[in-house]
Amino acid sequence: MALTLALILRRLGAAVLTLLLVSLVVFIISSLLPGDAAQETLGQSATPEAVAALREQLGLNQPAPERYLRWLPSLTLVPEEASLGEMLRAYALPVMTLCFVIVAQMARMTRAAVIDQLSQPYVEMAVLKGVGPIRVALTHALPNAIGPIVNAVALSLSYLLGGAIIVETIFNYPGVASLMVDAVTSRDMPLLQACAMVFCSAYLLLVLIADVIAILANPRLRR
């Protein structure tokens, strides 16, 4: 088992290294070609000032090492006719910014809740009866840990609602959170109240869903 895991890790490491080398070779070769994306986008009739401005916007005037590395755009601008790949590339940074901390927190809370249930007497009794570890975790411990898990998930997801305000502002995404910020700036109180009600309703809905799931998953709560 250990040898198989080590082999898999070596293969994954070699694959990552290969991808990096291929991307570096493609970047170097494409950099040697005449012209750039700004010139091709604006056409040959574009003025030098317009080409320079677009190069500045796209980061094409940065040094080669920096251009090889910011792969994802710093602004979330997605046109209506954008393809799926363009949408995924544009939303990658904001989504990862919001989710990385939340996913780690959810995993930690889920682990703590399951470990707490695994130390309960009913789990020990199931083990003594010969129930396998996977079945013990999935059919005995996990249903009883659903309540704390879904509540933790609901609280974590509510954090996303607040974090969206910062993320939308940083990545210049025209969402409800940035609309709320604009409402504060322009002193548009009705719009500000409407945005606040939207966020509050979403939070209350998450809490309600968490309570319902906890009740349905745990027979003791249903009684």
C-alpha positions in Angstrom: 0.0 0.0 0.0 2.8 2.4 0.9 4.7 1.6 -2.3 1.5 2.2 -4.4 0.9 5.5 -2.7 4.5 6.6 -3.2 4.2 5.6 -6.9 1.1 7.6 -7.4 2.6 10.7 -5.7 5.7 10.4 -8.0 3.5 10.1 -11.0 1.5 13.2 -9.9 4.7 15.1 -9.3 6.1 14.2 -12.7 2.8 15.2 -14.3 2.8 18.6 -12.6 6.4 19.2 -13.6 5.6 18.3 -17.2 2.7 20.7 -17.3 4.9 23.5 -16.0 7.6 22.8 -18.5 5.1 22.7 -21.4 3.6 26.0 -20.3 7.0 27.6 -20.1 8.0 26.4 -23.5 4.7 27.6 -25.1 5.1 31.0 -23.3 8.6 31.5 -24.6 7.8 30.5 -28.2 4.6 32.7 -28.3 6.6 35.6 -26.9 8.9 35.4 -29.9 6.1 35.9 -32.3 5.6 39.4 -33.8 2.7 41.5 -32.5 0.6 40.9 -29.4 -3.0 40.5 -28.3 -3.6 44.2 -28.0 -2.5 44.9 -31.6 -4.6 42.0 -32.9 -7.6 43.0 -30.9 -7.6 46.7 -32.0 -6.4 46.0 -35.6 -3.8 47.7 -37.7 -5.7 51.0 -37.9 -5.5 51.5 -34.1 -3.5 54.5 -32.8 -0.4 53.8 -30.7 -2.0 55.4 -27.7 -5.0 53.0 -27.9 -2.7 50.0 -28.3 -0.5 51.2 -25.3 -3.6 51.6 -23.2 -4.9 48.1 -24.0 -1.5 46.7 -23.3 -1.5 48.4 -19.9 -5.0 47.0 -19.2 -4.1 43.4 -20.2 -0.7 43.5 -18.5 1.2 42.9 -21.7 3.8 45.6 -20.8 4.9 43.7 -17.7 8.2 41.8 -17.6 8.2 38.3 -19.0 8.3 36.5 -15.6 5.3 38.4 -14.3 3.3 37.8 -17.5 4.1 34.0 -17.2 2.9 33.9 -13.6 -1.1 36.5 -12.8 -2.7 33.3 -15.5 -6.0 34.4 -14.1 -7.4 37.8 -14.6 -7.5 40.3 -11.7 -10.9 41.6 -12.7 -14.1 39.6 -13.1 -15.3 41.0 -16.4 -17.4 38.4 -18.3 -19.2 39.5 -21.6 -22.6 38.0 -22.4 -21.1 35.9 -25.3 -18.3 34.5 -23.2 -17.6 30.8 -23.5 -17.6 28.3 -20.6 -13.8 28.4 -20.4 -13.7 32.2 -20.2 -16.3 32.2 -17.5 -14.4 29.6 -15.4 -11.2 31.6 -15.9 -12.8 34.9 -14.9 -14.6 33.5 -11.8 -11.7 31.3 -10.6 -10.0 33.8 -8.4 -13.1 35.3 -6.7 -14.5 31.8 -6.1 -11.3 30.4 -4.7 -10.9 33.5 -2.5 -14.3 32.9 -0.9 -14.2 29.1 -0.7 -10.7 28.1 0.4 -11.1 29.3 4.0 -14.7 28.0 4.2 -13.9 24.6 2.8 -11.1 24.1 5.4 -13.4 25.3 8.2 -16.2 22.9 7.1 -13.8 20.0 6.8 -12.4 20.7 10.3 -15.9 21.0 11.8 -17.1 17.8 10.1 -14.1 15.9 11.3 -14.6 17.1 14.9 -18.3 16.2 14.8 -17.7 12.7 13.5 -14.9 12.0 15.9 -17.1 13.1 18.8 -19.8 10.6 17.7 -17.2 7.8 17.2 -16.4 8.0 20.9 -20.0 7.4 21.9 -21.2 4.1 23.5 -23.5 3.2 20.7 -20.6 3.2 18.3 -18.5 1.1 20.6 -21.4 -1.4 20.8 -21.6 -1.5 17.0 -17.9 -2.2 16.7 -18.2 -5.0 19.3 -20.9 -6.5 17.2 -18.5 -6.7 14.2 -19.7 -3.8 12.2 -17.0 -2.5 9.8 -15.4 0.9 10.2 -16.9 2.3 7.0 -20.4 1.2 7.9 -19.9 2.5 11.5 -18.9 5.9 10.2 -21.5 6.3 7.4 -24.6 4.6 9.0 -24.0 5.2 12.7 -21.8 8.2 13.4 -22.5 10.4 10.4 -26.4 10.6 10.8 -26.0 11.7 14.4 -23.3 14.2 13.4 -25.4 15.8 10.7 -27.0 18.4 13.1 -23.7 20.0 14.1 -22.3 19.7 10.6 -25.2 21.4 8.8 -25.3 24.2 11.4 -21.6 24.8 10.9 -22.1 24.7 7.2 -24.9 27.2 7.4 -22.8 29.6 9.5 -19.9 29.2 7.1 -22.0 29.9 4.1 -23.4 33.0 5.8 -19.8 34.2 6.0 -19.7 34.0 2.2 -22.5 36.6 2.1 -20.3 39.1 4.0 -17.2 38.1 2.2 -18.9 38.7 -1.1 -18.9 42.4 -0.4 -15.1 42.5 -0.2 -14.5 40.1 -3.0 -16.9 41.8 -5.4 -15.3 45.2 -4.7 -11.7 43.9 -5.2 -12.5 42.0 -8.4 -14.8 44.7 -9.7 -17.8 42.3 -10.1 -21.2 44.0 -10.5 -23.1 41.9 -8.0 -25.5 42.6 -5.2 -22.7 43.2 -2.7 -21.0 45.8 -4.8 -24.5 47.3 -5.4 -24.8 47.6 -1.7 -21.5 49.4 -1.4 -22.6 51.8 -4.2 -25.8 52.4 -2.3 -23.8 53.4 0.8 -21.6 55.7 -1.3 -24.6 57.4 -3.0 -26.7 57.5 0.2 -29.4 55.5 -1.5 -31.2 54.3 1.6 -34.1 52.3 -0.1 -31.5 50.4 -2.2 -29.3 49.8 0.8 -32.2 48.5 2.8 -33.3 46.2 -0.1 -29.8 44.8 -0.4 -29.6 44.3 3.4 -32.9 42.4 3.3 -31.7 40.2 0.5 -28.6 39.2 2.6 -30.6 38.7 5.7 -33.2 36.6 3.9 -30.5 34.4 2.5 -29.0 33.9 5.9 -32.3 33.0 7.5 -33.0 30.6 4.6 -29.7 28.9 5.2 -30.4 28.5 8.9 -33.9 27.1 8.2 -32.5 24.6 5.7 -29.9 23.5 8.2 -32.5 23.0 10.9 -34.7 21.0 8.6 -31.8 18.7 7.4 -30.8 18.2 11.0 -34.3 17.2 12.0 -34.8 14.8 9.0 -31.4 13.2 9.6 -31.7 12.6 13.3 -34.6 10.4 14.5 -34.2 11.8 18.1 -34.9 15.3 16.9 -38.0 14.2 14.9 -39.5 12.8 18.1 
